[in-house]
C-alpha cells in the first residue's frame, strides 16, 4: 500500500488505476469531499480530461547539475519549481524503506540529482513518511510512478514497461495485489473514480454534429417527458467504453430505429445512455463493497431538469443539485466563510430532485434491456 500525504500534493492516486493531476489545497479538500458522491462522477462525465492530464514521465530522466546548490554550470537545466510531497510505502503491513539519496549521483546523472529524488529516508530516521523532492525546469504533471522509475534504477520497487507498479522488481505488475491511496489527516483515503468517455461529448455531438439544437440549454425540450425513447437504444462509445468495461475498440451506435422514430426519441436515448452508464458505475462500486449514500452533481448538465429527473429515476435515489453551477467556486466561498467565522446557517445552496416512483420500475426495465443490448454489441464488435 502506498500513501501520499498531501502537505504539498501534486498527485491523486486512486484504487486500481491512477488519475494524476496537480492539486491546490482547494482541490484537495474538494476531492476528499467528492469521494463516494456522484459529483465526482459527473465531473468525469462532463470533462474527463480535467481529471487525467497527460503525466510527464520524462521527469524521471531529468538531471540537475549540482547536488546541493542546483547550479547550471554543467549545462544542465536549472529549476523553476520545487515542492515536497511525502511518500510512504507499506508492503504486507511493513514499511518499506526508501533509501536516502535515491536519485542522487545515479548512472546517467553522475554528480547531480534527478528531477525527482530523496535526500533523507523517513523510515531510517524513524519517520513514517519520506520527503520527495520534485525540482523541475517547468510546470509538469508529475506521476508518482516517475519516482518508482528513479528508485528502480537502484533496486526495487520499480515499474513495468507499461508503467504499472512492480513492487517485487521482477518485471511483473503487482497492480492487482496492492492498493494505493492518499492520506488525509493521517488516514488512508481512496478516491474512487468512474470515468465515462462519452457523456457531455454525446450532447455536443447532437448539437454540433447532428444540429439537433443550437444551444445545449435547449436540449431539454427534445427529451420525451415520459422518458420513452420508442425502443431506441444508444451506446455513446465514440472513443470506446470507460468504466467498468475499459474497452477502447467498441464504437457508438443506435439500435432499434424504426420508420416512425423521431428526433426526440434519438435525443431521449442519448440522455438515457448517460444515466445508464452512471448506474453501471454505481453497481460496480456496490460490488466492491462501496455504498453511495449521497448523489451530488455539478457541471453544465445540471441545467437540464428532465435529465436530472431521469438520473434520479434510474438510480432510484435523490439527486442533490447545487443552485450555483460552479461548485468549486462555491466551496472556496464557504471555506472563506468558515475561516472568517462567518455563519453559513440558513444559507441553503442546493435543491433536491427525488425519484418518481411510478417511473422507477420503467427505467429499471429500460436499463436492463440496454445492458443486454450493450452485451450483444460488445460480443459483435469485440
N, C-alpha and C positions, 0 to 999 in steps of 0.2 A: 504494500500500500504506500503510495507516495502522497505526501502532503505539501501544499504550498501555503505559506502564511502570508496573507495579503497586507503586509505593512506598506510596501510599495509593490503592488501586484500587477503584473502585465500579462498573466496567462490564466485563462479559465480552463480547467481540466475537468472533463465530465466522464462519468462512468461509461465504459465500453467504447467510447470514441471521443475525440477531442474537438472542441471549438476554441480556437486560440485567438485572443484579441487583447489589445491594450486596454487597461481599465483604469479609470479615475476612481477616487473614493466614492463619488456619487454612484457610478455604475456598479461598484462592488455591493453597495448597500441595496441597490435595486435588484441586482442579480440574485442576492440572497432572498429578498422579499418575493421574487418571482418563482422560486422553486415550488413545484407542485401546484402551480397556477396556470391557467390557460393563457394568461397574459404573456408568459414566456413563449408558449406555442404560437400565439398569434403574431408575435414579433417575428418569429421564424417563418411563419406563413407569408407575411406581407413583404418581408425583406430578409431572406435567409442570408444574403451576402453580408449583412451587417453583423451577423453573429460569427462568421467564419472567414475573416480576411485571409489572404494568402500568407502562410508563415514564411519567414525569411530563414531558411535552413542554412544559408551561407554564413550566418553569424558564427557557426562552429569552426569555420575555416579562417576567419579574420585574425590578424595578428597585430598587436601593439608593439611599438619599438622598444619601450622600456618596461621594467617590471615594477617600478615604483612611481616614476615621475611622468610616465605616459608621453615622453618626448617624441618628436617626429624626426629625430636626427638621422635615423637609418632609412628614411624614405617610406616608412610605414604610415598607414593612415592614422591621423590623430583622432581624438574623441570629442564628441559634442554632447552625448547623452551618457549618463552614468547613474544607475539605480540598483537597488539591492533587494530583490525578493529573497525569501528564505525557504529552504527546501529541507524536508525530512523524508527519509525513505525507510519504511518498515517492511521487512520480509519475514513472513511467518511469525509475526509478533515480536521480532527482534529488530532493533535499529541497525541499519546498515551504515557503516562509517563512510562518509565521503572524505577521501584523503585530503589533507592540507596540500595546497599548491597545485591542485588539479587544474590543468590548462595553462600552467606556467612552465616555460622552458621546455616545451614539447618539441618533438621532431617536427620540422617544418616551421617552427616558431622559436628557434633557439635564441635565448637571451631576451625573449619577450613574453607576452601573455596573449592568450586567445581573447576574443571579444567577450566571451562568457567564461568565467573562471572562478576559482576559490582560493582564498588566502589561508584561512584557518578552518580546520574541521570542527564542526559543532560537537559531534559525539566525542571526539578526542579531548575536548575541553568541557566535558560534562554538560553539554547543552543539546537539547533535542534537535534544534534547527541549525543548519549551516547557512551562512550568508553567501549568496551567489552574487558575484559582481558582473553586471552587464554593462559594458562600455563600448559604445558604437559610434561611428562617424556620422550616422544619420538616424532619423526616426525609423525604427524597424519593428516588425511584429515578430517577437522572439518566442518560438515554441519551447516548452520545457524539454522536448526531446533533443534540442540542439545541445543542451548541457550533457545529456547522456552520450551524445556523439563524441564530445570532447573527453568525457570520462572514459568512454570505451577504448580510447587510444592508449590508456594506461592500465587497462584491465577490464573488470566487469563492474556494473552492468553496462549495456550498450543498446543499440538499436539494430533491427534487421535492415536489410537493403530497402524495404518499403516503409521505413521509419516507424515500425512498431516496436514496443518495448521488449527487450531481451534481457531480463533480469539475470539470467544464468550465464549469459555470454556465450551461448552455444549456437547462435545463428538461427534459433527457433523462437518465434514470437511467444511471449508469455502473457499476451494481452487478455486471454480468457481466464487466466488464473489469478490475476491481481486486479484489485480495484484502485482507482486513482481519484483522489479527492482534494478539495481545497479546505483549509481550516478557517473558521470564523470564530473569533474569541476563544481559540484553543480547541474548538470542536470540529471534528471532521464533517464536512458538508458537501453533499453531492448535488451538483446542478444537472438535472436530467433534462435533456433536450430531445425533442422530436421534430425533425425538420421535414417539411413538405416542400418539395421542389417547385411545384406549380400551384399557386393559390391566387395571390394577388396578380401574378402574371397572366393567369387564365382570364381574369376580369379585364385586364389591359388588352388581351387578345380580342375579347368581344368588342372592346371599344375601338382599338386601333386597327385590328386585322379584319374583323367582320363588319365594322362600322355600325354595330347594332345601336349604340348610343354615342353621343359626342362628349359626354362627361360622366365619369364613374358615379357621381351622386345621383344620376338619373336611372341607374341600373335597377333600383328597387321597383320601379314601375313596370319592369319586364318580368318580374317574378310572379308566377301564378300564386294567388293568395292562399290556395289550399295545398300548395307545395307539390301538387301532382304534375309531373313532367310528361304525362301521356305515354309512359313506358320507355321514354328515352333515358339512357344512362350514359354518363360521360366519365372518362378516365383522364384526368389532366396531367398526363405524363409527357409533357413537351420535351423534357430533358431526362426522362426516366422517372422512377418512383423512389422517394426517400424512405423515411421510417414508416413502418417497420420492415419494408421489403428490401430496400437497398438494391434495386435492380435498375441499372442505367440503360439497359437495352430496350425496355418497354417504351412504346410511344403512345401519344394521346389518341383517343378515338371516341366517337359516338356510336352507340348501339341502340337499336330499336326505333330508328327513324322510319316513319310511315308517310304516306301521301298527305295526311292531314296534320302532320307535325307542324307546330307553329314556332315562330321565333321565341315566344315566351317559354315554350316547352324546352327549347335548347338552353336558354338562359337559366331557367329553373334547375335544369340538370347540372349545369356548371356549378351553381351555388351549392346544390346538394352534395356534389362530389367533395367540396371543401369541408363540409360538415362531416361527411362520412370518413374522410381521411383523418380528421381530428379525432373522431371516435375510435378509429383504429389505433391511434397513438395512446389514447386513454386506456384501451383494453390491453395494450402491450405493457403499460405501467402496472395495471392490475395484476397481470401475470407475474411481474417482478415483485409483487407484494407492496406496491405503492398505491395508496388510495388518494385520489384527488378530491378534496372536500370543498374547495372553492374554485370557481372558474372566473378569472378576470380577463378581460380583453382590452386591447387598445389598438391604435393604428387607424388608418383610413376606413377600413371596412366597418367600423362600429357606427358609421353614419347611416348604414343600411339597416333599418329596423326589422324588415322582413327577414333578412339574413340572420340577425341576432335571434329572432324568434325561432327560425329554422334550426339554428345551432342548439338552442335550449331544448327544443322538442327532440332533436336527435340524441342528445346526451341525457335527456330527462333530468336536467339539473338547472338551477338558477344561474343566470349569467350576470355578473357584476360589471356594469359599464360605467366608466368614468365620464362625468359631464364635460371634462376637459380632455380633448383628444390626446394632447401631448403629455402623457403620464410622467415622463421623466422630468419635465419642467415643473409639473405639479408637485412631484416628490421633492424636488430641490427646494421649492417654496415651503413645503411642510417641514423639512429638516431645518430650514432657516427659522421658522416659527418656533420649533422646539428649542433650537439653540438660543433664541432670543426670549424664551419663556413666554411666548405668546400663545394663548389658549386656542386650541383647534376645536373646542367643544361647540357643537351646533353647526359646524361647517360641513354639511353633507355635500360630498363631491362626487356622488355616484348615483346611478339608478339601477334597478334590477329587472331583468326580464325573466319571467317564470314560464315553465313548460306548460303548454296547452295539452292537458291530459287526453283530450279527445283525439289529438293528432300524434301523441307519443307512440301509440300502437302502430299507426300508419307508417311513421318514419322508421320504426323498428323493422317492419316488414320490408320497406324500401331499402334500408341499409343491408339487410341480409341478402336481398336479391342483387344489390350492387356488388356485394362481396363475392357472390357466386359468379357473376359476370366477370369480375376482375380476375378471379382464379382461372377462368376459362381463357381470358385474354392472355394472361401470363403463360399458360401452357402452350398457346398457339405461337406467340411471338418469341418466347424464350429459346 
